[in-house]
Amino acid sequence: MDEMQVPPHWRIVKLGDIAQLKNGINFNKEQKGSGTLTVDVLNMYCESSFISMNKLYRVDIKLKDDYLLKKNDILFVRSSLKQEGVGWASLFLDFTEPVTFCGFIIRARLETQEIEPIFLVNYLRRDTVRKILISKSGKVGVTNINQANLQSLPIIIPPLPEQKTIAHTLRTIQKAKETRQRELELERERKAALMQYLFTHGTRNEPRKKKGIGEIPESWQVVKLGQISQITSGGTPSRSNAKYWNGDIPWVKTGEVNYGIITDTEEKITKEGLKNSAAKIIPRGTLLMAMYGQGVTRGKVAILGIDATLNQACAAILLQQNILNDYVFYFLAGNYEKIRTLGYGANQTNLNSMIIKSITIPLPIFGEQKDIALTLKACDRKIQALEKEIALTDELFHAMLEQLMTGKISTQPLTETYV
């Protein structure tokens, strides 16, 4: 393990040497609703180092004081439906009233003041440590880890001042990421509000008139999508014929229709596969809609950035020349939830070409279509820039986490500043 290759003044202990462990409370569903606030597994999975105190439930059960959480208690997920969730650690800071924790969680209460709690949580979230914890778990229906597994976990401990410096450094990066995440949330809200306004008021401040879909600018038309486009779908070459697959012709599946520009596909077919199936080449720039698929796929839209074929669950919307793809793309994206309700089917609600043709669209002149699309594209550029910055900050955090926790980057020059 790389933990053994650390500065000589650091020490290695077992978690059981520095913390007392305790399982949470067990209760039945009739006891939920009133009583003591209770941390659940779902409150544990936060990007920050801290437990989420949102949506705690209450349990009406008589508790001993040692089941109540104290500031700087560290909680571990004891039982997880997914293996990657087991052993996840988060820090309890404090709350305005007593809080306990459910039986799917194990609490670690530090017995020494020589450990900085937030340092330890960051250490426990290292990829290397996470792999150890997962390897110690067992799976029977759900994945579990027990106190003995946690007690034996090796912990690398720098001197307390260095722990605090490491924690401060990592928290600074986390705060930068959280700031960008708040900006991203606000920009998405701004875009949603802009879409609502632009598709009902336009950009030219003209009087509005009530038409079939509500009040829109007087000069706008109301049309069915089928009136301004041709709609077709694709096909799937036989999976049993290897000659039809792994060619060089892109083949789009509904899972790849996800509000962006499609520039590549996971699977490709051959010319022979194209010839012997219902698949057809759809030109670059065509608007696509997913007609059915798993989960939230149905109703999503995308634009082809390449010539490609499609499977039969994708609709290609070939718009007339005086209709801007981007304008219709944004309108359909903004009405995703409404479009999903148009589907049919008992077991799985689907869309089809007739339903898509019946979708009603407010239609301004081409110049205003372009103005609206450009405004929303500007929002998308800012959203994409923020997403990229968040991803880079996240990469920096994980890189620094590994480097700092193994002493490969020394914090001693900074310790006097931060401690």
C-alpha positions in Angstrom: 0.0 0.0 0.0 1.2 3.5 -0.8 0.2 4.6 2.7 3.4 2.9 4.0 5.5 5.3 2.0 4.9 8.4 4.0 7.1 11.0 5.8 8.9 9.4 8.7 7.3 11.8 11.3 3.8 10.5 10.3 2.4 7.5 12.1 0.0 4.6 11.2 -2.8 3.5 13.5 -6.0 1.4 13.2 -9.3 3.2 13.3 -10.2 1.1 16.3 -7.2 2.6 18.2 -8.5 6.1 17.9 -12.3 5.9 17.8 -15.2 4.1 19.5 -17.7 2.6 17.1 -21.5 2.1 17.6 -24.3 0.9 15.4 -27.4 3.1 15.0 -31.0 2.5 16.2 -33.4 -0.1 14.7 -37.1 0.8 14.5 -40.2 -0.2 12.5 -42.2 2.0 10.1 -45.0 2.6 12.7 -42.4 4.5 14.8 -41.5 7.0 12.0 -43.2 10.4 11.9 -42.6 12.0 15.2 -39.9 12.0 17.9 -36.1 12.4 17.4 -34.5 13.6 14.2 -32.7 10.7 12.5 -29.9 10.6 10.0 -30.6 8.1 7.2 -28.2 6.6 4.6 -29.6 9.0 2.0 -28.3 11.9 4.2 -24.7 10.5 3.9 -23.9 10.9 0.2 -22.8 14.5 0.0 -20.0 16.0 -2.1 -19.0 18.1 0.9 -17.5 16.4 3.9 -20.6 16.9 5.9 -23.9 15.0 6.5 -26.9 16.6 4.7 -29.3 17.8 7.4 -32.1 18.2 4.8 -35.1 15.9 4.9 -34.2 14.1 8.2 -37.1 12.0 9.4 -38.2 11.5 13.0 -38.4 8.3 15.0 -40.6 7.9 18.1 -38.4 5.7 20.2 -36.9 6.0 23.7 -33.2 6.6 23.3 -30.2 6.4 25.6 -27.9 9.4 25.4 -25.1 7.4 23.8 -27.3 7.1 20.6 -27.4 10.9 20.2 -24.8 12.4 17.9 -22.2 14.9 19.1 -20.2 17.5 17.1 -17.4 15.9 15.0 -18.9 12.4 15.1 -18.0 10.5 11.9 -20.7 8.3 10.4 -20.2 5.3 8.0 -22.7 3.7 5.7 -23.0 0.2 7.2 -25.5 -1.2 4.6 -25.9 -0.1 1.0 -27.9 -1.4 -2.0 -24.9 -0.6 -4.2 -21.5 -1.9 -3.3 -19.8 1.4 -4.1 -21.8 3.1 -1.4 -20.8 0.9 1.6 -18.4 2.5 4.1 -18.9 6.0 2.8 -18.0 8.5 5.6 -19.4 11.9 6.5 -19.0 14.3 9.4 -21.7 15.5 11.7 -21.1 19.1 12.8 -23.9 20.1 15.1 -27.7 20.8 15.1 -30.2 22.8 17.0 -31.9 19.8 18.5 -31.0 16.2 19.4 -30.2 13.9 16.4 -29.7 10.2 16.3 -28.8 7.8 13.4 -30.4 4.7 11.9 -29.2 1.1 12.1 -27.8 1.1 8.6 -25.1 3.5 9.9 -22.1 3.1 12.2 -20.8 6.0 14.2 -17.2 6.6 15.0 -16.5 8.9 17.9 -12.9 10.0 18.2 -11.2 9.3 21.6 -8.3 11.6 21.0 -7.9 15.3 20.3 -4.8 14.6 18.2 -7.0 13.9 15.1 -8.7 16.7 13.1 -12.2 15.2 12.2 -12.5 16.7 8.7 -9.0 15.5 7.9 -10.0 12.0 8.8 -13.2 12.1 6.7 -11.2 13.3 3.7 -8.7 10.5 4.3 -11.6 8.0 4.4 -12.8 9.2 1.1 -9.6 8.5 -0.8 -9.9 6.1 -3.7 -7.4 3.8 -2.1 -9.2 3.7 1.2 -12.6 3.3 -0.5 -11.3 0.2 -2.3 -10.1 -1.3 1.0 -13.5 -0.7 2.7 -15.4 -2.2 -0.2 -13.1 -5.2 -0.2 -13.9 -5.7 3.5 -17.6 -5.7 2.9 -19.9 -8.7 2.3 -23.0 -9.0 0.1 -26.2 -10.8 0.9 -28.9 -8.9 -0.9 -27.3 -5.6 0.3 -23.7 -4.8 0.8 -22.7 -4.6 4.5 -19.6 -3.7 6.5 -19.3 -4.3 10.2 -17.5 -2.7 13.2 -14.6 -5.2 13.1 -13.9 -4.4 9.4 -13.8 -0.7 10.3 -11.7 -1.1 13.4 -8.9 -2.8 11.5 -8.7 -0.1 8.8 -5.2 1.5 8.8 -5.1 5.3 9.2 -2.1 7.5 8.3 -1.8 10.3 10.8 0.4 13.4 10.3 1.0 15.7 13.2 -2.1 17.7 14.1 -0.9 21.0 12.6 -0.3 19.3 9.3 -3.7 17.6 9.5 -5.3 21.0 9.9 -3.4 22.5 6.9 -4.3 19.5 4.7 -8.0 19.9 5.7 -7.9 23.6 5.1 -6.3 23.2 1.7 -8.9 20.6 0.6 -11.8 22.6 2.0 -10.7 25.7 0.0 -10.9 23.6 -3.2 -14.3 22.3 -2.1 -15.6 25.8 -1.5 -14.5 26.9 -4.9 -16.4 24.0 -6.4 -19.5 24.7 -4.3 -19.5 28.3 -5.5 -19.4 27.3 -9.1 -22.2 24.7 -8.5 -24.4 27.5 -7.0 -23.6 29.6 -10.1 -24.5 26.7 -12.3 -27.8 26.1 -10.6 -28.7 29.8 -10.9 -27.8 29.8 -14.6 -30.0 26.8 -15.3 -32.8 28.5 -13.5 -32.2 31.7 -15.5 -32.3 29.7 -18.7 -35.5 28.0 -17.8 -37.1 31.4 -17.0 -35.8 32.8 -20.3 -37.2 29.9 -22.3 -40.6 30.4 -20.7 -40.5 34.1 -21.5 -39.1 33.9 -25.0 -41.6 31.3 -26.2 -44.5 33.4 -25.0 -43.3 37.0 -25.4 -40.7 36.8 -28.1 -37.8 39.3 -28.5 -39.5 42.3 -30.2 -41.9 43.6 -27.6 -44.9 43.3 -29.8 -48.5 43.0 -28.5 -49.7 39.5 -27.6 -52.8 37.7 -28.6 -54.5 34.6 -27.2 -54.2 31.8 -29.6 -54.5 28.0 -29.4 -51.6 27.5 -27.0 -52.1 30.7 -24.9 -50.9 34.3 -25.3 -48.1 34.8 -27.9 -47.0 37.7 -30.0 -49.6 38.7 -32.6 -47.5 38.0 -35.6 -46.6 34.5 -34.6 -48.3 31.4 -36.1 -49.4 28.3 -34.2 -48.5 25.1 -36.2 -48.3 21.4 -35.7 -44.8 19.9 -36.0 -46.0 17.7 -38.8 -46.9 20.8 -40.9 -43.3 22.0 -40.9 -41.3 18.8 -41.0 -41.1 15.3 -42.3 -40.6 12.7 -39.5 -39.0 9.3 -40.0 -37.3 6.7 -37.8 -34.5 4.2 -38.2 -34.0 0.5 -37.8 -31.7 -2.1 -36.2 -29.7 -4.6 -38.3 -29.9 -8.2 -37.1 -27.7 -8.7 -34.1 -27.2 -12.4 -35.1 -25.2 -11.3 -38.2 -21.7 -10.2 -37.3 -21.2 -8.7 -40.8 -23.8 -6.0 -40.0 -21.9 -4.6 -37.0 -18.6 -2.9 -36.1 -18.4 -0.9 -39.3 -17.9 2.8 -39.8 -21.5 4.1 -40.1 -22.6 5.8 -36.8 -25.8 4.2 -35.3 -27.7 6.3 -32.8 -29.5 4.8 -29.8 -32.1 6.7 -27.7 -29.7 6.8 -24.7 -27.5 9.1 -26.9 -30.3 11.5 -27.5 -29.6 13.8 -24.5 -30.0 17.5 -25.3 -26.7 17.9 -27.0 -25.0 17.7 -30.4 -24.2 14.0 -31.3 -20.7 13.8 -32.8 -20.1 10.1 -32.3 -21.9 6.9 -31.4 -21.2 3.9 -29.2 -22.1 1.5 -31.9 -21.5 1.5 -35.7 -22.9 -0.6 -38.5 -21.6 -1.7 -41.8 -22.8 -0.9 -45.3 -24.2 -4.4 -45.5 -26.1 -3.8 -42.2 -27.5 -0.6 -43.6 -28.6 -2.3 -46.8 -30.3 -5.2 -45.0 -32.3 -3.3 -42.4 -34.7 -0.4 -42.0 -31.8 1.9 -41.0 -31.2 4.9 -43.3 -28.6 7.7 -43.4 -29.9 10.8 -41.7 -28.1 14.1 -42.6 -26.0 16.1 -40.2 -28.0 18.9 -38.5 -31.2 16.9 -38.2 -33.3 17.2 -35.0 -33.8 13.9 -33.1 -36.3 12.8 -30.5 -36.3 9.7 -28.4 -39.7 8.0 -28.8 -39.2 5.4 -26.1 -36.4 4.0 -23.8 -35.5 3.4 -20.2 -36.4 5.9 -17.5 -36.4 9.5 -18.5 -35.2 8.9 -22.1 -38.6 9.3 -23.8 -39.1 12.9 -25.1 -35.5 14.0 -25.0 -34.1 15.7 -28.1 -30.7 16.2 -29.7 -29.2 17.4 -32.9 -27.0 15.3 -35.2 -23.5 16.7 -35.6 -22.7 14.0 -38.1 -24.4 11.9 -40.8 -25.7 8.9 -39.0 -28.3 6.1 -38.9 -30.8 5.6 -36.0 -32.5 2.8 -34.3 -36.3 2.5 -34.5 -36.8 4.2 -31.2 -35.4 7.5 -32.5 -37.5 10.0 -34.6 -35.7 12.2 -37.1 -37.4 15.5 -37.5 -36.5 16.9 -40.9 -37.6 20.6 -40.8 -38.4 22.8 -43.7 -35.7 25.3 -44.8 -37.5 28.3 -43.3 -37.5 26.7 -39.8 -34.5 26.9 -37.6 -33.4 23.6 -36.0 -32.1 25.2 -32.9 -35.4 27.1 -32.3 -37.5 23.9 -32.5 -34.8 22.1 -30.4 -35.1 24.6 -27.6 -38.9 24.7 -27.7 -39.1 20.9 -27.5 -36.5 20.7 -24.8 -38.4 23.3 -22.7 -41.6 21.2 -23.1 -40.1 17.9 -22.3 -42.4 17.0 -19.4 -45.5 18.0 -21.4 -44.4 15.9 -24.4 -43.9 12.9 -22.2 -47.5 12.9 -21.2 -48.6 12.5 -24.8 -47.3 8.9 -25.0 -49.3 5.8 -25.0 -48.9 2.2 -23.8 -49.9 0.1 -20.8 -46.5 -1.1 -19.5 -44.2 1.4 -21.1 -45.5 4.8 -22.3 -44.1 5.5 -25.8 -44.2 8.3 -28.4 -44.7 7.6 -32.1 -44.4 9.7 -35.3 -48.1 10.6 -35.3 -47.9 12.0 -31.7 -44.7 13.9 -32.6 -46.5 15.4 -35.7 -49.3 16.6 -33.5 -47.1 18.7 -31.1 -48.1 22.3 -31.3 -45.4 25.0 -31.8 -45.5 28.8 -31.6 -43.7 30.0 -34.7 -42.2 33.5 -35.3 -40.5 34.6 -38.5 -37.0 33.2 -39.2 -35.1 36.2 -37.9 -36.8 36.0 -34.5 -36.4 32.2 -34.3 -32.7 33.0 -34.7 -32.7 35.7 -32.0 -34.3 33.3 -29.5 -32.0 30.5 -30.3 -28.9 32.7 -30.0 -30.0 33.9 -26.6 -30.5 30.4 -25.3 -27.2 29.3 -26.9 -25.4 31.9 -24.9 -27.0 30.4 -21.7 -25.8 27.0 -22.8 -22.2 28.3 -23.3 -22.1 29.7 -19.8 -23.6 26.4 -18.4 -21.0 24.4 -20.3 -18.2 26.6 -19.1 -19.3 26.2 -15.5 -19.7 22.5 -15.9 -16.2 22.3 -17.2 -14.8 24.4 -14.4 -16.6 22.2 -11.8 -15.1 19.1 -13.4 -11.6 20.5 -13.4 -12.0 21.6 -9.8 -13.2 18.1 -8.9 -10.1 16.6 -10.6 -7.9 19.0 -8.7 -9.5 18.0 -5.4 -9.0 14.3 -6.0 -5.4 14.8 -7.2 -4.6 17.0 -4.2 -6.3 14.5 -1.9 -4.0 11.7 -3.0 -0.9 13.8 -3.0 -1.5 15.5 0.4 -2.7 12.3 2.2 0.5 10.5 1.2 2.9 13.3 2.0 4.0 13.6 -1.7 3.1 17.3 -1.4 4.4 18.7 1.9 2.2 21.1 3.8 4.9 22.1 6.3 5.7 25.4 4.7 2.0 26.4 4.9 1.3 25.1 8.3 2.2 28.2 10.2 -0.1 30.2 7.9 -3.2 28.1 8.3 -3.0 26.8 11.9 
